[in-house]
Amino acid sequence: MTEPGRRTPPAGSLRPGRRAERLWPVLTLLPSLAAVGLFVYGFIGWTVAVSLSNWNSLLANLSFAGLRNYARLLGDFRFQSDVRNMVVFTLLFILACTAVGLALALLVDQRIRAERLFENVFLFPMAIAFIVTGVAWRWLLDPSTGVNLLLQRLGVRHPPLWYVDTRVVPALHLGQIQVGLPLALIALVVAAVWQMSSFSMALYLAGLRAIPDELKEAAQVDGAGPWATFWRVTFPQLRAITVANVVILAHVSLKIFDLVYAMTGPGAMFVTDMLSMNMFTTTFQANQFAQGAAIAVVMLLLVALFMVPYLVSSLRGESAG
């Protein structure tokens, strides 16, 4: 009952204190939303606008050029080489990181002695910047020093040329380029896997530790061996982690720059070039800003091909749960 003389607030109205409580989270997020809107989506919009302009010199020229810059990219030898290199590098990088990371996680999960020591040793490369990794592996895989000196002492007469090898296997011609595996990319894959496989290990190790022991014990009671237990019980429980691992590694691979810049550069005949290197040199060295912006938009679309489906499926899973 209401006290005599007090007016009952209309239905749906909020008291000032409760209204302030609801507005406070919105006001708290506004600066972050404004910063993200300006420095992320605003700059993405600006990049798209520049890619559709004629600004290919030091003098700004924002007159509309349509898709001319993108059409020029499609016929460019370097751009075609970059797409080939990124596809090959991404596939090898993801497969190798996933396999090595899962293997390391399975080994560490065996409750071995000095487990923490092994975890720290395996995780150490992830703490190093890609630029440092590139410098170190550039020396290790130098054809005249590093690993090749050891191989020569072991009796190998013709050690690999690593990142200076310009051959493409099997060298199928498509457009202006040879489609296949550029052998020089193997050196980049080795360096990148050395650093990022520990990330995959950390993900898989967390997933393995989250699997109830009862499931494995039940499979063993039913007569399943270690191999059958892994494929029928353990690995299905790691599918979500595998998807997240692939998406994150693809994101790292598609925009990789510092490792390539420090270790190989574009390479002869662009055998180790990447879209990020192409965008950097085109924009900041050749001063072709519209052309460089077009490359940046292509990179954004490639990343979106992996990220958008993953985000949509994650949102659907949360709404269904």
PAMI-565963 format. One line per 8 residues: their letters; for each residue y, x negated, z of C-alpha. Coordinates in nm, 2 decimals. Layout:
<recs>
a = Y:X:Z  ... .
</recs>
This chain:
<recs>
mtepgrrt = 0.00:0.00:0.00  0.35:-0.11:-0.07  0.62:-0.12:0.19  0.88:0.15:0.19  1.17:0.06:-0.03  0.99:-0.22:-0.22  0.95:-0.16:-0.59  0.61:-0.22:-0.75 .
ppagslrp = 0.63:-0.48:-1.03  0.54:-0.34:-1.37  0.18:-0.40:-1.50  0.15:-0.73:-1.69  0.46:-0.89:-1.53  0.43:-1.22:-1.36  0.61:-1.34:-1.05  0.85:-1.63:-1.11 .
grraerlw = 0.62:-1.87:-0.93  0.32:-1.78:-1.13  0.51:-1.79:-1.45  0.63:-2.14:-1.37  0.27:-2.25:-1.30  0.17:-2.13:-1.65  0.46:-2.30:-1.82  0.43:-2.63:-1.64 .
pvltllps = 0.12:-2.75:-1.83  0.29:-2.66:-2.16  0.61:-2.84:-2.06  0.41:-3.14:-1.95  0.23:-3.17:-2.29  0.55:-3.11:-2.50  0.66:-3.48:-2.51  0.31:-3.59:-2.62 .
laavglfv = 0.28:-3.32:-2.88  0.63:-3.41:-3.01  0.53:-3.78:-3.03  0.20:-3.71:-3.20  0.37:-3.46:-3.44  0.63:-3.72:-3.54  0.45:-4.05:-3.53  0.11:-3.93:-3.66 .
ygfigwtv = 0.15:-3.62:-3.87  0.51:-3.68:-3.97  0.43:-4.03:-4.10  0.12:-3.90:-4.28  0.34:-3.65:-4.45  0.59:-3.92:-4.54  0.31:-4.14:-4.68  0.19:-3.86:-4.90 .
avslsnwn = 0.54:-3.80:-5.02  0.59:-4.17:-5.10  0.26:-4.18:-5.29  0.39:-3.91:-5.52  0.71:-4.09:-5.59  0.82:-4.38:-5.82  0.90:-4.62:-5.53  0.74:-4.93:-5.67 .
sllanlsf = 1.01:-5.19:-5.60  1.24:-5.30:-5.32  1.49:-5.03:-5.42  1.39:-4.69:-5.29  1.31:-4.44:-5.56  1.18:-4.11:-5.43  1.18:-3.93:-5.76  0.87:-3.72:-5.82 .
aglrnyar = 0.59:-3.91:-6.01  0.31:-3.66:-5.96  -0.04:-3.81:-5.95  0.06:-4.11:-6.16  0.00:-4.36:-5.88  -0.35:-4.22:-5.82  -0.44:-4.22:-6.19  -0.33:-4.59:-6.20 .
llgdfrfq = -0.56:-4.66:-5.91  -0.87:-4.51:-6.08  -0.83:-4.75:-6.37  -0.75:-5.06:-6.16  -1.02:-5.33:-6.14  -0.94:-5.42:-5.78  -0.95:-5.06:-5.66  -1.29:-5.00:-5.82 .
sdvrnmvv = -1.41:-5.33:-5.66  -1.28:-5.21:-5.32  -1.46:-4.88:-5.35  -1.79:-5.05:-5.43  -1.74:-5.30:-5.15  -1.66:-5.03:-4.89  -1.96:-4.82:-4.98  -2.20:-5.12:-4.96 .
ftllfila = -2.04:-5.26:-4.65  -2.03:-4.93:-4.47  -2.40:-4.85:-4.54  -2.52:-5.20:-4.44  -2.29:-5.21:-4.14  -2.40:-4.87:-4.00  -2.77:-4.92:-4.06  -2.77:-5.27:-3.91 .
ctavglal = -2.56:-5.18:-3.61  -2.76:-4.87:-3.54  -3.10:-5.06:-3.57  -2.99:-5.36:-3.36  -2.81:-5.15:-3.10  -3.11:-4.92:-3.05  -3.35:-5.21:-3.03  -3.13:-5.38:-2.77 .
allvdqri = -3.10:-5.06:-2.57  -3.47:-5.01:-2.57  -3.52:-5.37:-2.44  -3.27:-5.34:-2.17  -3.40:-5.00:-2.06  -3.73:-5.16:-1.97  -3.60:-5.24:-1.62  -3.63:-5.61:-1.68 .
raerlfen = -3.52:-5.88:-1.44  -3.15:-5.98:-1.46  -3.08:-5.66:-1.64  -2.71:-5.67:-1.56  -2.69:-6.03:-1.70  -2.84:-5.92:-2.03  -2.61:-5.62:-2.05  -2.30:-5.84:-2.01 .
vflfpmai = -2.43:-6.09:-2.26  -2.49:-5.83:-2.52  -2.16:-5.65:-2.45  -1.95:-5.97:-2.46  -1.89:-5.97:-2.84  -1.73:-5.63:-2.82  -1.46:-5.77:-2.59  -1.35:-6.01:-2.87 .
afivtgva = -1.09:-5.91:-3.12  -1.20:-5.89:-3.48  -0.94:-6.15:-3.58  -1.12:-6.40:-3.34  -1.46:-6.30:-3.47  -1.34:-6.36:-3.83  -1.21:-6.71:-3.75  -1.53:-6.81:-3.57 .
wrwlldps = -1.77:-6.68:-3.83  -1.56:-6.83:-4.12  -1.64:-7.17:-3.98  -2.01:-7.08:-3.89  -2.07:-6.96:-4.25  -1.87:-7.21:-4.43  -2.09:-7.33:-4.72  -2.03:-7.70:-4.64 .
tgvnlllq = -2.05:-7.68:-4.26  -2.18:-7.46:-3.98  -2.51:-7.29:-4.03  -2.57:-7.46:-4.37  -2.58:-7.80:-4.21  -2.87:-7.68:-3.99  -3.05:-7.53:-4.29  -3.02:-7.85:-4.48 .
rlgvrhpp = -3.17:-8.05:-4.19  -3.46:-7.80:-4.19  -3.53:-7.88:-4.55  -3.35:-7.60:-4.73  -3.22:-7.76:-5.05  -3.00:-7.47:-5.17  -2.85:-7.29:-4.87  -2.66:-6.97:-4.92 .
lwyvdtrv = -2.30:-6.98:-5.04  -2.22:-6.69:-4.80  -1.87:-6.55:-4.85  -1.78:-6.76:-5.15  -2.07:-6.63:-5.36  -1.94:-6.42:-5.64  -2.27:-6.28:-5.76  -2.34:-5.90:-5.76 .
vpalhlgq = -2.71:-5.79:-5.74  -2.84:-5.62:-5.95  -2.51:-5.62:-6.14  -2.51:-5.28:-6.31  -2.20:-5.22:-6.52  -1.99:-4.91:-6.44  -1.63:-4.89:-6.55  -1.47:-5.23:-6.52 .
iqvglpla = -1.69:-5.36:-6.24  -2.05:-5.46:-6.16  -2.22:-5.21:-5.93  -2.46:-5.35:-5.68  -2.46:-5.57:-5.37  -2.19:-5.84:-5.36  -2.38:-6.12:-5.19  -2.05:-6.24:-5.03 .
lialvvaa = -2.04:-5.92:-4.83  -2.35:-6.02:-4.63  -2.14:-6.27:-4.44  -1.90:-6.00:-4.34  -2.18:-5.76:-4.24  -2.33:-6.03:-4.02  -2.00:-6.10:-3.84  -1.92:-5.73:-3.80 .
vwqmssfs = -2.27:-5.64:-3.67  -2.26:-5.93:-3.43  -1.95:-5.77:-3.27  -2.02:-5.40:-3.29  -2.39:-5.37:-3.23  -2.32:-5.40:-2.86  -2.12:-5.08:-2.89  -2.42:-4.90:-3.04 .
malylagl = -2.63:-5.05:-2.76  -2.40:-4.91:-2.49  -2.42:-4.56:-2.65  -2.80:-4.56:-2.68  -2.85:-4.71:-2.34  -2.65:-4.43:-2.18  -2.85:-4.18:-2.38  -3.18:-4.34:-2.28 .
raipdelk = -3.08:-4.33:-1.91  -3.00:-3.96:-1.94  -3.35:-3.86:-2.07  -3.56:-3.72:-1.78  -3.86:-3.93:-1.70  -4.06:-3.61:-1.68  -4.05:-3.57:-2.05  -4.20:-3.91:-2.12 .
eaaqvdga = -4.46:-3.87:-1.85  -4.56:-3.53:-1.99  -4.61:-3.69:-2.33  -4.82:-3.97:-2.19  -5.04:-3.72:-2.00  -5.09:-3.54:-2.33  -5.23:-3.87:-2.48  -4.92:-3.98:-2.67 .
gpwatfwr = -4.89:-4.36:-2.71  -4.56:-4.55:-2.68  -4.48:-4.52:-3.05  -4.55:-4.14:-3.06  -4.36:-4.09:-2.74  -4.05:-4.26:-2.88  -4.05:-4.07:-3.21  -4.14:-3.73:-3.07 .
vtfpqlra = -3.97:-3.73:-2.73  -3.72:-4.01:-2.70  -3.55:-4.02:-3.04  -3.50:-3.65:-3.08  -3.30:-3.66:-2.75  -3.07:-3.93:-2.91  -2.97:-3.73:-3.22  -2.63:-3.64:-3.09 .
itvanvvi = -2.56:-4.00:-2.98  -2.68:-4.12:-3.32  -2.44:-3.88:-3.50  -2.15:-4.00:-3.28  -2.25:-4.36:-3.33  -2.25:-4.32:-3.71  -1.92:-4.14:-3.72  -1.74:-4.40:-3.51 .
lahvslki = -1.89:-4.69:-3.69  -1.80:-4.53:-4.03  -1.44:-4.49:-3.90  -1.43:-4.86:-3.80  -1.58:-4.97:-4.13  -1.36:-4.77:-4.36  -1.03:-4.91:-4.21  -1.15:-5.26:-4.13 .
fdlvyamt = -0.88:-5.52:-4.20  -0.85:-5.80:-3.95  -1.20:-5.93:-3.99  -1.17:-5.95:-4.36  -0.82:-6.10:-4.35  -0.93:-6.38:-4.11  -1.27:-6.45:-4.25  -1.26:-6.42:-4.63 .
gpgamfvt = -0.96:-6.25:-4.77  -1.00:-6.06:-5.10  -1.24:-6.33:-5.23  -1.29:-6.45:-5.58  -1.32:-6.15:-5.82  -1.24:-5.93:-5.52  -1.60:-5.95:-5.40  -1.50:-5.92:-5.03 .
dmlsmnmf = -1.19:-5.71:-5.08  -1.14:-5.38:-4.90  -0.90:-5.09:-4.94  -0.71:-5.20:-4.63  -0.65:-5.55:-4.78  -0.55:-5.39:-5.11  -0.30:-5.16:-4.94  -0.15:-5.45:-4.74 .
tttfqanq = -0.10:-5.68:-5.03  0.02:-5.40:-5.26  0.27:-5.26:-5.02  0.41:-5.56:-4.83  0.36:-5.85:-5.07  0.39:-5.68:-5.41  0.65:-5.43:-5.28  0.48:-5.14:-5.47 .
faqgaaia = 0.53:-4.89:-5.19  0.42:-4.58:-5.38  0.10:-4.75:-5.50  0.03:-4.88:-5.15  0.09:-4.53:-5.01  -0.16:-4.39:-5.25  -0.42:-4.63:-5.13  -0.35:-4.53:-4.77 .
vvmlllva = -0.39:-4.16:-4.86  -0.73:-4.24:-5.02  -0.83:-4.43:-4.70  -0.73:-4.12:-4.49  -0.94:-3.89:-4.71  -1.24:-4.12:-4.68  -1.21:-4.12:-4.30  -1.17:-3.75:-4.30 .
lfmvpylv = -1.49:-3.71:-4.49  -1.67:-3.84:-4.18  -1.44:-3.71:-3.90  -1.37:-3.35:-4.00  -1.73:-3.23:-4.02  -1.81:-3.40:-3.69  -1.51:-3.24:-3.52  -1.59:-2.90:-3.66 .
sslrgesa = -1.95:-2.92:-3.55  -1.84:-3.04:-3.20  -1.60:-2.74:-3.17  -1.87:-2.50:-3.28  -2.10:-2.65:-3.02  -1.85:-2.61:-2.75  -1.76:-2.25:-2.84  -2.13:-2.16:-2.86 .
g = -2.19:-2.32:-2.52 .
</recs>
